[in-house]
Amino acid sequence: MWSSGKIYLIAYYIMNNNLVSIIVPVYNLEKYIAICLDSLLSQTYSYLEIIVVDDGSTDSSWNIIAEYAKKDKRITALQQKNGGAAKARNTALNAAIGVFFTFVDGDDTLSEEAIESNISFLEKDTSLDWVTFPIHRITKEGKEICSARNYSGFIPDRERILLKKELIPVFIQRGLSGLACGAIYRQSSMGALRFPEGEYYEDSFYFTAVLAQTKKAMISIFGMYGYVVRAESSQLTKVDKKRLQSKTNMLNQRVEQWSKICPEAVSEYRKWESDLYYSLKTAMAKKVPGANEVWAAFKKQMHYPLQINIALELKIAAYKWIGYQRLMKILEKLINNENNI
């Protein structure tokens, strides 16, 4: 049975037909979720359905979410056993009723005009499948972070319409973020896509499928997605066999799908496969458990001939001959001795 809030949103949808569903996965984010929800409720575009899925949090995240849901009918609060961000997003996608939808992680924020300034493009041009907008790396307090390590940063300098044949070349030139967040999607175009449950790097899987299905998209310079950088972020997690396997699964999907759409980018696909080949071989030399199995399987699955990298071959040989941990200790000792001179 639907809640009164859901009935309210359905009635609103029938009358307005321009509802935006904001999908928010949450897992142990008691320090962040209130800031996130405040930014969503402060949007200048008010025709929103905010679906917050608590993915089995063990802290007070659910209590905070439930309190917010009581205060604003636009919030739908859902709970599930811990299954990962992909499952939480899929749960929300299955429940969403908006004509448009977007993703905001529970520790991130939107600038107050982000939805309004970008939804207008989708409303004016019904052939647009999605519009993506700037992503800034920020602290919890909202201060922008500028550093050489610009993971998840995406700050376009001009508006641009992209047709299908342009999408992959623009991505290769680093003209797209590669993330699921920081974009508003049209339900009729992208609503059937789902995240792969049980995999890491779910954004990369989703982005790969999005580009494969897109006919027309837009890069916007308006609004801001605030990517909050925190020490416990999953992006800083140690490499293991499952993560290595997810990398190979994602790249296989990407090469298979994109090579059909943009075969002229074959040199880039070959480079991606060769880079991953050496990344897996390096992990094997570092004795990451299970890396040898993943590497051997990927070697057989490669679509293109390996680009031999002599420098990496020598580096990997040194890891095997001397031992990675022993080599790191030797290098550390040499650096310390040099600093003491």
C-alpha positions in Angstrom: 0.0 0.0 0.0 1.3 3.4 -0.9 2.1 6.0 1.8 0.2 9.4 1.8 3.5 10.9 0.6 3.5 8.6 -2.5 -0.1 9.3 -3.2 0.6 13.0 -3.0 3.5 12.7 -5.5 1.4 10.6 -7.9 -1.3 13.2 -7.9 1.2 15.9 -8.4 2.8 13.9 -11.3 -0.6 13.6 -13.0 -1.2 17.4 -12.7 2.3 18.6 -13.7 4.1 15.8 -15.7 7.6 17.2 -14.9 8.5 15.5 -11.7 12.3 14.8 -11.1 13.2 11.7 -9.0 16.4 12.1 -7.0 17.9 8.8 -6.0 20.0 8.8 -2.8 21.8 5.6 -1.6 22.9 5.7 2.0 25.2 3.5 4.1 26.5 4.6 7.5 26.5 8.3 6.6 25.2 9.8 9.8 27.7 12.7 9.6 26.7 13.6 6.0 23.1 12.6 5.2 21.5 15.7 6.8 23.7 18.0 4.8 22.8 16.1 1.6 19.1 16.2 2.2 19.2 19.9 3.2 20.8 20.6 -0.2 18.1 18.7 -2.0 15.2 20.3 -0.1 16.7 23.7 -0.8 16.5 23.2 -4.6 14.9 26.1 -6.4 13.1 23.5 -8.5 10.5 22.1 -6.1 8.8 19.4 -8.2 10.9 16.6 -6.7 10.6 13.0 -5.5 13.5 12.3 -3.2 13.9 8.5 -2.8 16.4 7.7 0.0 17.4 4.1 0.4 19.1 3.1 3.6 21.3 0.1 2.7 21.4 -1.6 6.1 23.2 1.2 8.0 24.4 0.3 11.4 24.7 3.9 12.6 21.9 6.5 13.1 21.5 7.2 9.4 18.0 5.7 9.2 16.7 7.7 12.1 17.9 10.9 10.5 16.3 9.9 7.1 13.0 8.9 8.8 12.9 12.3 10.6 13.4 14.2 7.3 10.7 12.0 5.6 8.2 13.1 8.3 8.9 16.7 7.7 8.6 16.7 3.8 6.2 14.6 1.7 8.6 14.7 -1.2 10.9 12.3 0.6 10.3 8.5 0.3 12.4 6.6 2.9 13.2 3.0 2.1 15.2 0.4 4.1 16.9 -2.8 2.9 19.5 -5.3 4.0 23.0 -4.3 3.1 23.6 -5.1 -0.5 25.8 -2.2 -1.8 25.2 1.1 -3.6 24.2 -0.6 -6.9 21.3 -2.5 -5.2 20.2 0.6 -3.3 20.1 2.6 -6.5 18.2 -0.2 -8.3 15.7 -0.3 -5.5 15.1 3.5 -5.9 14.9 3.2 -9.7 12.2 0.6 -9.4 10.2 2.9 -7.1 10.7 6.2 -9.0 7.8 7.8 -10.8 9.5 10.9 -12.2 9.7 11.8 -15.9 13.4 12.6 -15.1 15.8 11.2 -12.6 19.2 11.9 -11.1 21.6 10.3 -8.6 23.0 12.0 -5.5 25.2 9.9 -3.1 24.2 10.4 0.5 27.4 12.2 1.4 27.3 14.6 -1.5 25.3 17.8 -2.3 23.7 19.8 -5.1 23.9 23.6 -5.5 20.4 25.0 -5.0 19.9 25.8 -8.7 21.4 22.6 -10.0 18.0 20.9 -10.9 16.2 24.0 -12.2 19.0 25.3 -14.4 19.5 22.0 -16.1 16.0 20.5 -16.3 15.0 23.4 -18.6 17.3 21.9 -21.3 15.4 18.6 -21.2 12.0 20.3 -21.2 12.9 22.4 -24.2 14.5 19.7 -26.3 12.6 16.4 -25.9 15.2 14.6 -28.0 17.8 15.0 -25.3 18.4 11.8 -23.3 20.3 13.4 -20.5 22.2 16.6 -19.5 25.4 16.5 -17.4 26.6 19.4 -15.3 29.8 20.4 -13.3 31.1 18.2 -10.6 33.3 19.9 -7.9 35.4 18.1 -5.3 34.6 19.7 -1.9 35.0 19.3 1.8 32.1 18.4 4.1 31.9 22.2 4.9 31.5 22.9 1.1 35.0 24.3 0.5 36.3 23.4 -2.9 39.4 21.2 -3.1 42.0 21.9 -5.7 44.7 19.2 -6.2 46.5 17.3 -8.8 44.5 14.2 -7.9 41.2 15.3 -9.5 39.2 12.1 -9.2 35.5 12.9 -9.8 36.1 16.4 -10.9 34.3 17.6 -14.0 34.2 21.3 -14.8 33.3 21.9 -18.5 34.1 25.4 -19.9 31.2 25.5 -22.5 27.8 24.1 -23.3 27.8 21.4 -25.9 25.3 19.1 -27.6 26.6 15.6 -28.3 25.2 13.2 -30.8 25.8 9.4 -30.5 28.9 9.3 -32.7 30.6 12.1 -30.6 30.0 10.6 -27.2 32.9 8.1 -27.0 35.5 10.4 -28.7 34.6 13.2 -26.2 34.9 10.8 -23.3 38.3 9.7 -24.5 39.3 13.3 -24.6 38.2 13.6 -21.0 35.2 15.7 -21.9 32.7 13.6 -19.8 32.9 12.6 -16.1 32.4 8.9 -16.4 30.1 9.0 -13.3 26.4 8.3 -12.9 26.0 11.3 -10.7 26.1 14.9 -11.9 23.5 14.3 -14.7 19.7 14.4 -15.1 18.3 11.5 -17.2 15.1 11.2 -19.2 13.1 8.3 -17.8 11.8 7.2 -21.3 15.4 7.0 -22.6 17.4 5.7 -19.7 14.9 4.4 -17.2 15.3 0.7 -18.1 19.1 0.7 -17.2 20.2 -0.8 -13.9 23.4 -1.1 -11.9 25.2 -4.4 -11.8 24.8 -5.8 -8.3 27.7 -7.5 -6.7 30.3 -5.5 -8.7 32.6 -2.7 -7.6 32.9 0.4 -9.8 29.2 0.4 -10.5 29.3 3.9 -11.9 31.7 2.8 -14.7 29.4 -0.1 -15.6 26.4 2.3 -15.6 28.1 5.0 -17.6 29.2 2.4 -20.2 25.6 1.3 -20.7 24.4 4.9 -20.8 26.8 5.9 -23.6 25.9 2.8 -25.5 22.2 3.7 -25.4 22.3 7.5 -25.8 21.3 9.2 -29.0 21.7 12.8 -28.0 23.0 14.4 -24.8 24.2 17.8 -23.5 27.0 19.2 -21.5 25.9 22.1 -19.3 28.0 24.6 -17.4 25.2 25.5 -14.9 24.7 24.1 -11.4 27.1 22.1 -9.3 27.3 18.6 -8.0 29.4 18.7 -4.8 31.5 15.5 -4.5 32.5 15.4 -0.8 36.0 14.0 -0.3 36.3 11.9 2.8 39.0 9.7 4.2 36.8 6.6 4.5 35.7 6.9 0.8 35.4 3.5 -1.0 37.7 5.0 -3.7 40.6 4.7 -1.2 39.9 1.0 -0.5 42.7 -1.5 -0.8 42.9 -3.6 -4.0 41.8 -7.2 -3.8 40.7 -10.0 -6.1 37.1 -9.0 -6.3 38.0 -5.4 -7.2 40.4 -6.7 -9.9 37.7 -8.9 -11.3 35.2 -6.1 -11.4 37.7 -4.0 -13.4 38.1 -6.7 -16.0 34.3 -7.3 -16.2 33.7 -3.5 -16.7 36.4 -3.1 -19.3 35.2 -6.2 -21.2 31.7 -4.7 -21.3 33.0 -1.3 -22.3 35.1 -2.6 -25.2 32.4 -5.0 -26.5 29.7 -2.3 -26.4 31.7 0.7 -27.5 33.6 -1.0 -30.3 30.3 -1.5 -32.1 29.4 2.2 -31.8 32.8 3.7 -32.4 35.1 1.2 -34.1 37.5 4.0 -35.1 38.7 4.2 -31.5 40.4 0.9 -31.7 43.8 2.3 -30.6 42.2 3.6 -27.4 40.5 0.2 -26.6 43.8 -1.6 -27.2 45.5 0.8 -24.8 42.9 0.3 -22.1 43.3 -3.4 -22.4 47.0 -3.3 -22.3 47.0 -0.9 -19.3 44.7 -3.3 -17.4 46.9 -6.3 -18.4 49.9 -4.7 -16.8 47.9 -3.5 -13.8 46.8 -7.1 -13.2 50.3 -8.4 -13.8 51.7 -5.8 -11.3 49.1 -6.9 -8.7 50.2 -10.5 -9.3 53.9 -9.5 -8.7 52.8 -7.7 -5.5 51.3 -11.0 -4.5 47.7 -9.7 -4.3 45.7 -12.9 -3.5 43.8 -14.2 -6.6 45.4 -11.7 -9.0 47.1 -14.5 -11.0 43.7 -16.1 -11.7 42.1 -12.8 -12.8 45.2 -11.9 -15.0 45.2 -15.4 -16.7 41.5 -15.1 -17.5 41.7 -11.6 -18.8 44.7 -12.5 -21.0 42.5 -15.0 -22.8 39.6 -12.5 -23.1 41.5 -9.6 -24.6 40.0 -8.3 -27.9 43.2 -6.7 -29.2 46.9 -7.5 -29.3 49.0 -6.5 -26.3 51.0 -3.3 -26.5 54.3 -4.3 -25.0 55.7 -1.9 -22.4 59.3 -2.7 -21.7 59.6 -0.3 -18.7 56.6 -2.0 -17.0 58.0 -5.5 -17.8 61.3 -4.6 -16.2 59.5 -3.1 -13.2 57.4 -6.2 -12.7 60.5 -8.4 -13.1 62.1 -6.4 -10.3 59.1 -6.9 -8.1 59.3 -10.7 -8.7 63.1 -10.9 -8.3 63.6 -8.7 -5.3 60.1 -8.9 -3.8 57.8 -5.9 -3.8 57.8 -5.3 0.0 61.5 -5.7 0.2 62.0 -3.3 -2.8 59.8 -0.7 -1.1 61.9 -0.9 2.1 65.1 -0.5 0.1 63.8 2.5 -1.7 62.5 4.0 1.6 65.9 3.5 3.2 67.6 5.2 0.2 65.3 8.2 0.4 65.8 8.5 4.1 69.6 8.4 3.7 69.4 11.0 1.0 67.3 13.3 3.1 69.8 13.0 6.0 72.8 14.1 3.9 
